[in-house]
Amino acid sequence: MSQTPPRIHVARTEIDALERHIRLLHDEAIVQVTLADGTQVEGVVSVRPTLETFRTADGDEGHNARLRLDDLEDPAVPHYVWVGDIIAIEQIGSA
C-alpha cells in the first residue's frame, strides 16, 4: 500500500483489536463504522481488509489496515478508513 497510516499499532492488545474489527468486516456487508473522532461512515465493504505492516519515517514498525467502503447512494464513490481508527462497527445488512 502506498499510503502510510496516521498511526501504527504495535502492542498485542491493539493488534488483537484490529483483528477483531477485521473479522466483523465481511465482503459485501453493509456497515456503519464509528471513528475515534466521532465521524460515522456507512457503506458496503468492497473486500475484507487485511492486516498490513508499515514503517514510519523513523523506521518504527507496526500494523494497521485500510477499509474501503463503497457509498450507499453512489457505489462509484469509495470511502477509505483506517481500521485502527474504528471504535464501533454496526452491521446494517448485506448487499
Phi, psi and chi 1 to 4 in degrees:
 res  aa     phi    psi   chi1   chi2   chi3   chi4
   1 MET       -  138.2  177.3  173.2  -74.2      -
   2 SER   -82.3  -20.3   61.3      -      -      -
   3 GLN   -94.3  148.9  -66.9 -171.5  -12.7      -
   4 THR  -103.9  131.8  -57.8      -      -      -
   5 PRO   -67.1  155.2   21.2  -28.2      -      -
   6 PRO   -67.0  -21.3   21.5  -29.6      -      -
   7 ARG  -146.4  134.9 -179.0  165.8 -176.8 -109.5
   8 ILE  -107.8  153.4   57.6  172.4      -      -
   9 HIS  -112.9  130.3  -58.2  -88.7      -      -
  10 VAL  -120.7  -28.4  -64.5      -      -      -
  11 ALA   -71.5  143.1      -      -      -      -
  12 ARG   -56.5  -39.0 -176.1   73.6 -112.3  170.0
  13 THR   -64.5  -37.5   55.3      -      -      -
  14 GLU   -67.7  -42.7  -66.1  174.9  -30.4      -
  15 ILE   -65.9  -39.4  -64.8  166.9      -      -
  16 ASP   -60.7  -40.8  -71.2  -13.8      -      -
  17 ALA   -64.0  -41.7      -      -      -      -
  18 LEU   -58.7  -46.5  -73.5  169.6      -      -
  19 GLU   -64.7  -37.7  -69.9  173.3  -22.5      -
  20 ARG   -62.3  -44.5  -82.7 -167.3  -55.7  -82.8
  21 HIS   -63.6  -43.3  -77.8  145.2      -      -
  22 ILE   -59.5  -41.0  -71.6  169.3      -      -
  23 ARG   -62.4  -24.6  -76.9 -167.5  -61.4  -86.7
  24 LEU   -85.1   -9.6  -64.1  172.8      -      -
  25 LEU  -103.0   75.8  -63.8  164.9      -      -
  26 HIS   -74.3  149.5  -58.9  -77.5      -      -
  27 ASP   -53.0  135.3  -66.0   -3.7      -      -
  28 GLU    68.8    7.8  -56.6  -62.1  -45.1      -
  29 ALA   -73.2  143.7      -      -      -      -
  30 ILE   -98.6  119.7  -58.9  171.7      -      -
  31 VAL  -133.8  161.0  -62.3      -      -      -
  32 GLN  -120.6  123.8  177.1 -177.9   37.5      -
  33 VAL  -109.5  141.7  -63.3      -      -      -
  34 THR  -109.6  129.4  -56.9      -      -      -
  35 LEU   -95.6  163.8  -53.2  179.5      -      -
  36 ALA   -57.0  -29.0      -      -      -      -
  37 ASP   -85.4    3.8   68.3    0.9      -      -
  38 GLY    94.6  -11.9      -      -      -      -
  39 THR   -63.7  139.1  -58.0      -      -      -
  40 GLN  -117.0  135.2  -66.8 -177.7  -36.2      -
  41 VAL  -128.3  129.9 -177.9      -      -      -
  42 GLU  -111.1  147.2  -69.8 -177.3   -4.7      -
  43 GLY   172.6 -178.1      -      -      -      -
  44 VAL   -99.6  128.2  178.0      -      -      -
  45 VAL   -67.3  115.8  176.6      -      -      -
  46 SER   -70.9  -40.5   64.9      -      -      -
  47 VAL  -159.2  142.7   65.4      -      -      -
  48 ARG   -56.8  130.1  177.0  179.9  -82.0  170.7
  49 PRO   -69.2  160.7   19.6  -24.7      -      -
  50 THR  -121.7  145.9   56.9      -      -      -
  51 LEU   -66.8  128.8 -166.7   63.2      -      -
  52 GLU  -124.1  157.1  -62.8 -176.2   53.7      -
  53 THR  -101.2  134.5  -57.4      -      -      -
  54 PHE  -129.5  156.9  -64.5   91.8      -      -
  55 ARG  -121.7  138.4  -83.9 -170.1 -158.9  -78.7
  56 THR   -80.4  172.1   65.5      -      -      -
  57 ALA   -60.6  -26.1      -      -      -      -
  58 ASP   -83.6   -3.2  -63.5  -28.1      -      -
  59 GLY    92.2    1.7      -      -      -      -
  60 ASP   -70.8  142.4  -63.1  -35.4      -      -
  61 GLU  -113.2  138.8 -171.0  175.2  -76.8      -
  62 GLY  -161.0 -170.1      -      -      -      -
  63 HIS  -129.2  154.8  -57.7  -78.9      -      -
  64 ASN  -167.0  179.8 -150.5  -31.7      -      -
  65 ALA  -149.1  149.1      -      -      -      -
  66 ARG  -108.7  125.4 -172.3   78.1  177.2 -139.2
  67 LEU  -102.5  132.2  168.6   63.8      -      -
  68 ARG  -107.5  122.4  175.7 -175.9  165.1  158.3
  69 LEU  -112.6  125.4  -68.0  175.0      -      -
  70 ASP   -83.5  131.3  -65.1  -28.4      -      -
  71 ASP   -56.2  139.9 -168.7   84.9      -      -
  72 LEU   -69.3  -36.1  -67.5  176.0      -      -
  73 GLU   -81.0  -37.8  -61.6  -63.8  -40.9      -
  74 ASP  -136.2   91.8 -174.8   -2.4      -      -
  75 PRO   -58.2  -16.9  -23.8   32.7      -      -
  76 ALA   -75.3  -10.5      -      -      -      -
  77 VAL  -100.7  110.9  176.3      -      -      -
  78 PRO   -90.4  150.4   31.0  -32.5      -      -
  79 HIS  -117.3  128.6  -57.7  -78.7      -      -
  80 TYR  -107.8  132.5  -67.3   95.8      -      -
  81 VAL  -134.6  137.0  175.3      -      -      -
  82 TRP   -80.1  125.9  -70.8  105.3      -      -
  83 VAL   -59.2  -32.6  174.9      -      -      -
  84 GLY   -65.0  -15.3      -      -      -      -
  85 ASP   -92.2   -8.2  -68.1  -19.1      -      -
  86 ILE   -80.1  131.6  -64.6  173.0      -      -
  87 ILE  -110.6  -17.6   59.5  169.1      -      -
  88 ALA  -153.7  146.3      -      -      -      -
  89 ILE  -130.1  125.6  -61.0  170.0      -      -
  90 GLU  -115.1  122.6 -179.1 -177.3  -14.2      -
  91 GLN   -76.9  121.7 -176.0   90.1    4.2      -
  92 ILE   -99.1  -32.9  -61.2  172.4      -      -
  93 GLY   172.3 -161.0      -      -      -      -
  94 SER  -138.1  150.2   59.1      -      -      -
  95 ALA   -81.0      -      -      -      -      -
